[in-house]
Amino acid sequence: MNLFDVYPIFNIEPVSAKGCYFWDRSGDKYLDFYGGHAVISIGHSHPHYVKRIADQLEKLGFYSNSVINPLQQQLAEKLGALSGYPEYNLFLVNSGAEANENALKLASFITGKKGVIAFNKAFHGRTAAAVAVTDNARIRAAINPSDHVAFLSFEDLDAVEAVLRKDETCAVIIEGVQGIAGINTPSKSFLQGLRKLCTRYGAKLILDEIQSGYGRTGRFFAHQYAEIAADIITMAKGMGNGFPLGGLLIEPTVEAHYGMLGTTFGGSHLACSAGLAVLEVLEQENLVDNARVQGERLSHQLTGIDEIKEIKGTGLMLGIKFDFDVKPLRQHLLLKEKIFVGSASDPNILRLLPPLGIKDQHIDQFISGLTNSLKNEKLLIH
């Protein structure tokens, strides 16, 4: 049997990792400035994380949600305290797509409506409802209709209100920062306007913080820079530091009933142990503040590189925009400088999503590798 070949793959096989580095089968060491799509939040193989999971596995790895699992309540309390949403309720799932799927379903349950407002270049996942609100027709099959979705532009509150006025909309869904699109951040005034309009017209505001949450931007959630509260917040990626874990924070006036939502694997004993370890390390090592401080340092150093046309994002969720296709540059960084970075749907943008615990020396190594690559690739990229 062969694997279903849907991923373009670099000819690199990581076999071990620690902190901000991984090593391949040949023994080469790589600086990880991508974190596997922003998943590695507290660093590879963090000892507290490893111990938490190993200790739980020796006791009990899994049982279903038909029994008491006190780790779920511990995770909810810790997450509420650190995120600034202590009064919200938590529903645990396994991935970002599943989180958004359940968020949209929940909004439809609450309002009795099916219309959704999403935004141009949005990415919310590949499952049925999530892919319908993703602005990429190439990954939507015929079974994934999007005729109930209005894709609008950032900053156009008049267009949002025009759709809401039809009284058919259950939810407005927006990323705290658009990641795959190339690090596009909605303005504070736009998010505040969305909050007011959703309240006025009875639609639920869903903040997709799957990539931008868990401290990546220097706040626990990116939308907190806008000083608003969402009705539903979706999370995944850095939530489990590599262990499949996602969740929804649900505002407290929403009344649950049995069978409304469900999952087999979501909130398992191992998943909660991973989630608790991540929150404990975030708190103990002040990683949210570190993301803000080191993000500022990284952005400042990038401003000194002439080839860079724009630096997008905040904290450790950054997009570096050039006036050329960055694919050769990314290849050179990986193969020659041993630095892993990400791409975006915009071919001119490098995406940076390193572990939140990076230090000065990691930034210095990245800047040195980037400047070396730009020198070596000048004939190829200009």
N, C-alpha and C positions, 0 to 999 in steps of 0.2 A: 504493500500500500504506500502511496505517496501523499505528501501534504497538498492541500488545495492551495495553489500558488497565487496568492492575492497580495503578497507584500514584496516590494523591492527591498532587497537585503544587502547590506554591506558585508563584505567577506571578512568579518571579524567575529570571533566567538569568545565573549567574556566568560571567564571561569571563576573569578573571584573579585570581590570589591570591598572597599573600606573607605568610609568617609566620602570624599569627593573624587575618588579614583576607582577605576577597575582595571583588571589585568586580563589580557587575552591568552589563548592557548599557547602562543609563542613566547609569553612572558613579557610582552610589551605593556607598559603602563600608560593609561589614558586619563586625562583630566575630564571629568564629566560635567559639562556645562549645559546639559539638556535634561538629565534626570529621568530619562525614559518617559518623555511627554509630561514633565512636571510632577511625576509620581514620587520621586525620591525627595522627600521633604526634610527628614532629619539626618540624612546621610546613609550610605550603604552600610549594612551589617552593624548598625549601632548596637553596642553591647547591651544596653538596657532593653532595647527592642527584641534582640535575639533571646535574651533571658526570659522576658515576659511570655513570648510565644512558646519557647521550649518548656517552661514550667507548666504552662496550661496544657500543652500537648501530653505531658506525662500524666495529667489528671483526667482530662476529658477533652477530646478534640471537637466533638459535635453532638448535639441533639437538636431536635426541631423546636420551633417556636410554640409548641404545645405544652412546654414545661417552663418552670421558673429558671431564668438565667440572670442572676444578679449583676453580671458584668454589663448587661445592657443598661441597667439603671445607673451604674457607676459611670459608664461612658456618657450617658445623657447629662448627668450632673456636672461632670468635668467639662464637657463641651459647652454646656450652657454658661458656665462660669467664665471660661476663657474667651468665648465668642461674643459675649455681650448680649446673648439671647436666653437668659436663664428661665424665662417664663414660657418659652416655646416648647413644643413637643417634637420628639425625634422618631422617625421611622427609618429603620436600617435596611439597606439593600446591598448589592454587590458591585455596582458600577455606576458611572456617570449617566450612561444612556438609560439605565433602569431608574435612576433617580429622577431624571427628567420625564420619563414615561409616566411614573407614578404622580409626579407633580401636576402634569397636564390632566391626567385622569381625575385627580383630586379636585382640581379647579373646576372641571366639568361637573363632577358630582355636586359640588357646593352650589354652583350657579345654575345648573340645569341647561347650560349653553355649550356650544362646541366651537365657536369661532376663536381664533388665536391671532394675536399680533406678534410677529417676530421681526427681525431686522436683517437688512441686506448684509451678506457675508457671514451670517450666523452659522455656528456649528453646535448642535445640541445632542448628537448621537446618531446611531444607525438603526435603532429599533423603530417600530411602526410610527408611533406618535412623535418621537424625538426626531426622526429623519424627515418627517413631514414639515417640521418647523426649522429644518436645516436648509440653508440657501445654497444647495448644490444638487441640481437635477440629476447629475450623473450617478449619484448614490441612492436615488429614489427609484424603486421598482414600481410597476403598474399597481401593485397591491398597496402602495403607500400614498394615498391621495393627499394632496395639499390644497384642495379647492376651498377648504375652510380656513386657510392661513393667509393673512395679509403681510407681505414683506415690505417694510417701510425703511426709510432712511433715518440714521441717527440725527438727532437735533430737530426733527420736524414734528413738533408737538401738535401743530394744526392737523397734519395727516392722521396722527394717532387719534385725536379727538373726533375727526370725521368718521373713522371706523367705529369707535366706541359709541358714538351717537346712534348707530343702527341697533344697539341693544342686542347684539348677537355674540358678543365676545366674552369668553370665560376667563381668558388670561392674556396678559402681556408678558412675554418671556424675553429676557435680555441677559447677556453675559456681563459679569462685572468688568471684565476686559475680554474682548474678542481675541482668542489665542491663535487658532489656526489661520484666521484672516490676516494676521500680521501685527498683532498687539494694537488693537484699536480700542480706545477708552472713551466711553460715553462721558459727556461733561457732567459736572455737578448739577448745573441748572436743568439739564435734560432729565437726569434721574429724579430730581425733585419734582419736575413737571409730570413725569410718568406716575410718580406716587400720588400726586394730587388728582390726576385724571382717573386713575384706577379706583381711588376712593369715591370720586364723584359718580362714576358710572357703574360701580359694583363689580368690576373685573378684578381678578387676583393678579398681583404683581409677583412674578416668579423671577428670582435672581439666580441665574446659573453661575455658581462660584466653583464649578468643578475644577477648572484649571487655575482660576485667580484667587481661590480661597485658601484657608489654612496658613495664613501669614505670608503668602508669596509676594504680595505687593507692599508689605510693611504695615498693613492692618490685617486683622484676622480675616475679614472679608473686604474685597475691593470696594463694594458699594458703601461701606461705612465712611469712606472719604466724603461722600455726598450727604452724610448725616440723615439718612433715611432708614426706614425699616421695611423689609419686604414681607409679603404674606407667606411666601414659601421660598426657602433657600435650598438649592441642590448642591451636593458636595460629593467628591470622590477623590481621584488622583492622590494628592498628598495625604489624604485622610488615613491611609493604611500603610504608606511608605513602601508599597510593593505588594502588600497583601490585598486581595480584592475586597474593597469596602467602599460603600457609598451610603448616602443618607439624604433625608429631607428634614429640614427644620420647618415646622408648621405652626402658624400663629395660633394662640391659645383659644380663640373663639370657635375654631373649627371642631365640630363634634364628631368623634370617631364612632363607628359601629362595626360589629364583627363581620368580617368578609369584605369590608370596604377596600382594603389593600391586603396583600399577602406576599410571602416569599418563603422558599424552603431554606436557602442558605444564608439569607441576609441576617446579620446580627448573631452569627454563630459565636461559640466560645472563643475560637481562635481569632476570628475577625475582631471581636471586642477587645481581646488582649492586645492585638496589634494597634487598634485605635487608641486604647488607653496609653500604651507605650509612647505613641506619637505625641499625644497631648502632654504627657508628663515631661518628655524631652523638650518640647516647645516651651513649656513653662520654666523648667529648671535651667535651661541654657539660653533663655531669652532670645529665641530664634526669630520671633516676629520682629523685634527691635533690630536684630542683626540683619535681617533682610532689608529693612529700611536703610540702615547705616551703610551697609556694604553695597546696596544698590545705588546709593548716592555716590559712593566712591567710584564704583564701576562706571556709572554714567559720566562722571567728571573726567575720568581718564579717557573715555571714548571720544569726548569732545575734542581732544587733541589730535585726532586722526583725520587727516584732510579728506580721505576718500569717503568718509561717512557723511551722508547728506541729512540724516535725521535719526534721532534716538527716541524711540517710542516706549511708553510704558513707565512703570515705577517699581521700586523695590527690586526684586530679583525675577521680574517678569518683563523682559526687555526685548525690543525688536530693533535691530540695527539696519537702517535702510541705505542702500547704495544706488548708484545710477546704472547698475549692470546686474545681470543674472548671477546670483551668488553660488550657483551649483559648483563651479570649479573651485571657488574659494573654500566652500565647505569641505570639498574633497581634500584639498590641500591641508586644511586644518586637521582633518581626521588622520590622513595617511602619513603626513610629514611631521606635523607638530604634535600629533597624538592628543588632539582636543576634540571632544564630541560636542557639536552644537546642533540646533534644529533649523528646519526650514519653515516656510509658511506658504499659503496659497499665492501670496505675492512673491514672485520669483526673485525680487530684489531685496528681500529681507532675510537676515539671519535671526533666529529666535534663540534667546538665552533663558534657560530655566534651571539654573544650578541648584544643588541642595542649599537649604537656608542657612547652613552653618559655615559657609565659605569664609575664609580669612583673607587678609591682605595678600599673602603669598599666592593664593589661588588666582586672585584678580591680576596680580603682576604677571603670572605665568600665562594667563589668557591674553592679556594685552601684548605681551612679547610675541606669543604665537600668532596673533592676528596681524601685527605689523610685519612679521617675517613673511607670512603668507601673502599679504598684499604686495610686498616687494617682489616675491618670487612669481606671482601670478599676473603681473602687470601686462605683459604682452598677450596673455590669454584672455583677460577680461576687458581690455579696452580696445 
